[in-house]
Amino acid sequence: MGKWKLQTTTGKQRMNEQIRVTPIRVIAADGSQLGIIPTEDALRQAREAGLDLVEVAPKERPPVCRIMDYGKFKYQQKKRQHKGHAHQVKIKEIRVRPKTGNHDIQVKVNKAREFLAHKDKVIVTVLFRGREMAHIQEGRKVVEEILAQLADVSKVESPPMHRGRRMTCTLAPR
């Protein structure tokens, strides 16, 4: 079935018995022209095919009607309308500390994998407190370890940067 724009003034198409004008120009379900025929004949042909007679161009003289499955047409129209909705990218964050244990890091990495699988961005944050500020290299090791484990499912959008008491790095899904 071709892509038909229905030209109507009210937004509702007239179909079957609602079409009172006669004669009408009829287009078959396969897209071929059946010509200008009386409305009763077109209705009979549509019923024999198990389809509906739908007015597609009411302002033309004579009006143009098409034999089609109206329910299927409306379904495809709605489906086409919803196709444009893209995934809204969310930014998720995983927070660790320089002394976070290996198993805890592994749990955070698995969660980050889930986020990346859902096409969300992930910010890896290492928080420093107290004397940890003197050992920034420990935090960098943690970030590098996380990046290495997520390298197969992500790409680094912004490299690890140290600002104040935190080190952040942004990952985007591949």
C-alpha positions in Angstrom: 0.0 0.0 0.0 1.4 3.4 -1.0 1.8 6.4 1.4 -1.4 8.3 1.0 -2.0 11.7 2.5 -5.7 12.0 3.2 -7.0 15.5 2.3 -9.8 16.2 4.8 -11.1 19.3 6.4 -12.3 17.8 9.6 -9.6 15.3 10.2 -12.0 12.3 9.9 -12.3 10.4 6.7 -15.7 9.4 5.3 -15.8 5.7 4.7 -18.3 3.1 3.4 -21.9 4.3 3.9 -20.8 7.8 4.9 -19.8 8.5 1.3 -23.0 9.9 -0.3 -21.6 11.4 -3.5 -21.9 9.4 -6.7 -20.1 8.7 -9.0 -16.6 8.5 -7.5 -13.1 7.9 -8.8 -11.9 4.6 -7.2 -8.4 3.3 -6.6 -8.1 -0.5 -5.9 -6.2 -1.9 -2.9 -3.2 -2.7 -5.1 -3.0 0.9 -6.3 -4.5 0.5 -9.7 -7.2 2.9 -11.0 -10.7 1.4 -11.3 -12.0 4.5 -12.9 -15.1 6.6 -12.2 -17.9 4.3 -11.0 -21.1 4.6 -8.9 -20.6 4.6 -5.2 -22.8 1.4 -4.7 -20.5 -0.6 -7.1 -17.4 0.6 -5.3 -18.9 -0.3 -1.9 -19.8 -3.8 -3.2 -16.2 -4.3 -4.6 -14.7 -3.2 -1.2 -17.0 -5.6 0.7 -16.2 -8.5 -1.6 -12.5 -7.9 -0.9 -13.2 -7.6 2.8 -11.9 -4.1 2.9 -13.3 -0.5 3.4 -14.0 2.2 0.9 -12.3 5.4 2.2 -12.5 8.9 0.8 -9.0 10.1 0.3 -9.5 13.4 -1.7 -13.0 14.8 -0.9 -12.4 18.1 -2.6 -11.7 16.6 -6.1 -14.5 16.3 -8.7 -15.4 13.5 -8.6 -14.1 12.6 -5.1 -11.3 10.1 -5.0 -11.9 7.0 -2.9 -9.6 4.1 -2.1 -10.3 0.5 -1.3 -8.1 -0.3 1.8 -8.0 -1.9 5.2 -8.8 1.3 7.2 -7.8 -0.2 10.6 -4.4 -1.3 9.2 -4.0 2.2 7.6 -4.6 4.0 10.9 -2.3 1.6 12.8 0.6 2.3 10.3 -0.1 6.0 10.5 0.2 5.9 14.3 3.3 3.7 14.1 5.0 6.2 11.6 4.1 9.0 14.0 5.8 7.4 16.9 8.9 6.3 14.9 10.5 9.8 15.3 10.9 9.5 19.1 14.5 9.0 19.8 16.0 7.7 23.1 16.5 10.5 25.6 20.2 10.2 26.6 20.5 10.3 30.4 23.7 10.9 32.3 24.3 8.4 35.0 27.1 8.6 37.7 29.1 6.0 39.5 31.1 7.2 42.5 34.1 5.5 44.0 36.9 6.5 46.4 40.6 5.9 46.0 40.4 3.1 48.6 37.3 1.4 47.2 37.8 -2.4 47.2 38.1 -4.5 44.0 34.8 -6.3 44.4 33.0 -3.0 45.0 34.6 -1.5 41.9 33.5 -4.6 39.9 29.9 -4.1 41.1 30.0 -0.4 40.0 31.5 -1.5 36.6 28.7 -3.9 36.0 26.2 -1.2 36.8 28.0 1.1 34.4 27.8 -1.6 31.7 24.0 -1.7 32.2 23.7 2.1 31.8 25.9 2.0 28.6 23.8 -0.8 27.2 20.7 1.4 27.6 22.6 4.1 25.6 23.1 6.4 28.6 26.3 8.3 29.3 28.3 7.5 32.5 30.3 9.8 34.6 32.9 8.1 36.7 33.7 10.2 39.8 36.4 9.6 42.3 35.9 11.5 45.6 38.8 12.5 47.7 38.5 13.2 51.5 41.0 14.4 54.0 44.5 12.9 53.5 43.5 11.2 50.3 44.1 14.6 48.6 47.8 13.9 49.0 47.5 10.6 47.0 45.7 11.7 43.8 47.6 9.0 41.8 45.6 6.3 43.7 42.4 7.8 42.5 43.8 8.0 38.9 44.6 4.2 39.1 41.0 3.5 40.1 39.7 5.5 37.1 42.2 3.9 34.7 41.1 0.4 36.0 37.4 1.2 35.4 38.1 2.7 31.9 40.1 -0.5 31.0 37.2 -2.7 32.1 34.6 -0.7 30.2 36.8 -0.2 27.0 34.8 -2.8 25.0 31.4 -1.1 25.5 32.3 2.6 25.8 34.4 5.4 24.4 36.0 8.1 26.6 34.2 11.4 25.9 36.2 13.5 28.3 39.4 12.1 29.9 40.0 12.0 33.7 40.2 15.6 35.1 40.9 16.6 38.6 38.9 19.5 40.0 38.9 20.2 43.7 38.1 17.1 45.7 36.9 15.1 42.8 38.3 13.5 39.6 35.7 12.9 36.8 35.7 11.2 33.5 32.7 10.9 31.0 32.0 7.7 29.0 29.6 7.4 26.1 28.2 4.2 24.6 29.9 2.8 21.5 
